[in-house]
């Protein structure tokens, strides 16, 4: 009886593949997949490894690449597989990928294809993007379009051009200012400032300046709406304090540069707002 049971296990489909181990690593369940995408993973021992897409299309996956991380599972390392798929050939939305080794389904994942509207292969595109505060606070990660991969790849990680957010109201003695900034390109951030200056006697000045930060220098100058031609260097001390050092102001010094003479320094402090997390107090 035991002999017959052993023979049945050996020659039955479930018994034949019972020891097959493997893992479909990419895509993972609910992953987004776009561009020229590598479906990959590992199988301990197989003659033929395939990926079945949506239960209809079989793709033979080259098999046997070195995977030292599979030694503990398989007893050897030549277990990796991978096959490239152009996700532009799949419709947008959910799709199913199954890992099949010698006819046995090892793993199945549902993923989300996100093809572009440009068709199967876009060869005339270029572009870049910057993700702020990634992979950590005050860091920036730059992405570049790679035609051969039909997608974006990380090209650099740098310190943030603006380590703290400038948008909002700022103040100092005689100063009421508002600053805002936006990324004007992958290399630079544009910064704008407008301010009303009033001293104890009631004398007033209106300041409207703009500049571009490229990561090495931070100079701003007058816009056409300013009443004087000013130039200044702006430095960020913290999320709550910035410093303006005016390097030039004119042409009518007596009238337009009372508050901002060349060489003058102004320390601006952030005005707390209800939506400013740094200003919120937590009751104990």
C-alpha positions in Angstrom: 0.0 0.0 0.0 2.8 2.4 0.9 4.6 1.6 -2.4 1.4 2.3 -4.4 0.9 5.6 -2.6 4.5 6.7 -3.3 4.1 5.9 -7.0 0.9 7.8 -7.1 2.5 10.9 -5.6 5.5 10.7 -8.0 3.4 10.5 -11.2 0.5 12.7 -10.2 0.7 16.4 -11.4 0.6 17.7 -7.8 3.3 15.3 -6.7 5.5 16.0 -9.6 5.8 19.7 -8.9 5.4 19.6 -5.1 9.0 20.6 -4.5 9.2 23.4 -7.0 9.9 26.7 -5.3 9.9 30.2 -6.9 8.9 33.8 -6.5 7.5 36.4 -8.9 9.2 39.5 -7.5 8.3 42.0 -10.2 5.5 43.1 -10.5 4.3 42.9 -6.9 0.5 42.9 -6.3 -1.0 46.3 -7.2 2.4 47.6 -8.5 2.3 50.2 -11.3 4.1 49.1 -14.4 5.1 51.3 -17.4 7.6 51.6 -20.1 10.0 48.7 -21.0 9.3 46.7 -17.8 11.3 43.8 -16.5 9.1 41.0 -15.1 11.5 39.0 -12.9 12.0 36.7 -10.0 13.5 33.2 -9.3 12.7 29.5 -9.6 14.8 26.8 -7.8 14.8 24.2 -10.6 13.0 24.1 -13.9 13.6 23.3 -17.6 11.3 26.0 -18.8 10.1 29.2 -17.2 7.3 31.2 -18.6 5.2 34.3 -17.8 1.5 34.1 -18.6 -0.1 37.5 -19.2 -3.8 37.8 -18.6 -4.3 34.0 -19.0 -3.7 34.3 -22.8 -0.1 35.2 -23.8 2.8 33.0 -22.9 6.3 34.6 -22.7 9.3 32.4 -22.3 11.6 33.9 -19.7 15.4 33.5 -20.0 16.3 31.5 -16.9 19.5 30.7 -14.9 21.0 34.0 -13.9 23.1 34.2 -10.8 21.0 34.9 -7.6 23.1 34.4 -4.5 20.2 35.3 -2.3 18.4 32.1 -3.4 21.0 29.7 -2.1 19.3 29.2 1.2 16.1 28.3 -0.6 17.4 26.3 -3.5 20.8 25.0 -2.6 22.4 26.7 -5.6 22.4 30.2 -7.2 21.6 29.9 -10.9 17.9 30.6 -10.4 17.0 34.0 -11.7 14.8 34.8 -14.6 13.6 37.9 -16.4 11.7 39.0 -19.5 11.1 42.5 -20.9 7.6 43.6 -21.6 6.6 46.9 -23.3 3.7 48.0 -21.1 2.5 50.3 -23.9 1.2 47.2 -25.6 -1.2 46.5 -22.7 -4.3 48.4 -22.0 -4.4 50.8 -19.1 -5.6 49.2 -15.9 -5.4 45.9 -14.1 -3.5 42.9 -15.6 -2.5 39.5 -14.4 1.0 38.0 -14.5 1.6 34.3 -13.6 4.9 32.6 -13.1 4.9 29.1 -14.6 7.7 26.6 -14.2 7.5 23.4 -16.3 3.8 23.9 -16.6 3.1 24.5 -12.9 1.8 27.9 -11.8 4.1 29.1 -9.0 2.9 32.6 -8.4 0.3 35.1 -9.7 0.1 38.8 -9.2 -2.4 41.5 -10.3 -0.6 44.7 -11.4 -1.7 48.0 -13.0 -0.3 49.0 -16.4 0.1 52.7 -17.1 0.9 53.2 -20.8 1.4 56.7 -22.2 -0.9 58.1 -24.9 2.1 58.3 -27.4 1.7 54.7 -28.7 4.0 51.7 -28.6 7.3 53.5 -28.6 8.0 57.3 -28.1 11.3 58.3 -29.7 10.9 62.1 -29.7 10.4 62.8 -26.0 12.6 64.4 -23.4 11.8 65.7 -19.9 12.8 65.8 -16.3 11.1 66.2 -13.0 12.1 66.8 -9.4 10.6 65.2 -6.4 11.0 67.3 -3.3 11.7 65.9 0.2 12.5 62.5 -1.2 14.0 60.1 -0.2 14.3 62.2 3.0 13.4 65.7 4.3 15.4 68.5 2.7 16.5 66.2 -0.2 15.6 66.3 -3.8 15.5 63.5 -6.4 15.8 64.3 -10.1 14.2 62.1 -12.7 15.2 62.0 -16.4 13.3 60.5 -19.3 15.2 57.6 -20.9 14.0 56.7 -24.4 15.3 53.2 -24.4 13.4 52.4 -21.3 10.4 54.4 -22.2 10.3 55.8 -18.7 11.9 58.0 -16.1 15.0 57.0 -14.1 16.8 58.7 -11.2 19.6 60.8 -12.4 20.7 62.4 -9.1 19.9 63.0 -5.5 20.9 66.4 -4.0 20.3 68.7 -1.0 17.2 70.8 -1.6 17.7 74.1 -3.3 15.4 75.6 -0.8 15.8 73.6 2.4 12.8 75.3 4.0 9.6 76.5 2.5 9.5 80.2 1.8 5.8 80.6 0.9 4.0 82.8 3.3 4.1 86.1 5.3 7.3 87.4 6.9 8.0 90.4 9.1 10.7 92.6 10.6 10.7 96.1 12.1 9.0 98.3 9.5 8.6 95.3 7.2 5.5 93.4 6.0 6.6 91.0 3.3 5.2 88.0 1.4 7.4 85.5 -0.3 6.5 82.6 -2.6 8.5 80.2 -4.8 8.0 77.7 -7.5 10.3 75.4 -9.5 10.9 77.1 -12.8 13.1 74.2 -14.2 14.8 71.0 -13.0 17.8 73.1 -12.2 16.3 76.2 -10.5 13.6 77.6 -8.4 12.1 81.1 -8.9 11.5 83.2 -5.8 9.3 86.3 -5.5 9.0 88.9 -2.8 6.7 91.9 -2.3 6.9 94.1 0.8 5.5 97.3 2.3 7.9 99.3 4.4 6.7 101.9 6.8 8.7 103.7 9.5 7.5 105.5 12.6 7.2 108.8 10.8 4.9 107.2 8.2 7.5 107.2 5.4 6.7 104.3 3.0 8.6 102.2 0.4 7.2 99.5 -1.8 9.5 96.6 -2.7 8.9 93.9 -5.3 11.8 91.6 -6.2 12.4 88.3 -7.8 15.3 85.9 -8.4 16.3 82.4 -9.3 18.0 79.9 -7.1 20.3 77.4 -8.9 21.8 75.7 -5.8 25.0 77.8 -5.6 23.8 81.4 -5.5 20.7 83.1 -4.3 20.4 86.6 -5.7 17.2 88.6 -6.2 16.6 91.9 -7.9 13.9 94.4 -8.6 11.0 93.7 -10.9 9.4 96.6 -13.0 6.9 97.2 -10.3 9.5 98.1 -7.7 10.0 101.8 -7.0 13.8 101.5 -7.0 16.4 99.3 -8.6 17.5 96.9 -5.9 19.8 93.9 -5.7 20.1 91.6 -2.7 21.4 88.3 -1.5 18.9 86.2 0.4 20.0 83.4 2.7 17.8 81.0 4.7 18.8 80.6 8.3 15.9 78.3 9.3 12.3 77.5 8.6 11.5 80.7 10.6 14.2 83.1 9.6 15.8 84.5 6.5 18.3 87.3 5.9 18.4 89.9 3.2 21.6 91.8 2.5 21.2 94.6 0.0 24.1 94.9 -2.4 22.8 97.8 -4.5 19.9 100.2 -4.5 19.1 103.3 -6.6 18.8 105.5 -8.5 17.3 108.1 -6.1 18.8 107.0 -2.8 17.2 109.8 -0.8 13.7 108.8 -1.9 13.6 105.1 -2.7 16.3 103.4 -0.6 15.7 104.7 2.9 15.0 101.1 4.2 17.3 99.2 1.8 20.6 101.0 1.3 23.5 99.1 -0.2 25.1 97.2 2.7 21.9 97.2 4.7 20.7 93.9 6.3 17.2 92.8 7.2 16.3 89.8 9.3 12.8 88.5 8.4 10.8 86.2 10.7 8.0 83.9 9.5 4.5 85.0 10.5 2.7 82.0 12.0 -0.6 81.0 10.4 -3.3 78.5 11.3 -2.1 76.2 8.6 1.6 76.5 9.5 2.5 73.2 11.3 5.5 74.8 13.0 3.2 77.2 14.7 0.7 74.6 16.0 0.7 73.9 19.7 -0.2 70.5 21.1 -2.0 70.5 24.4 -0.4 68.3 27.1 
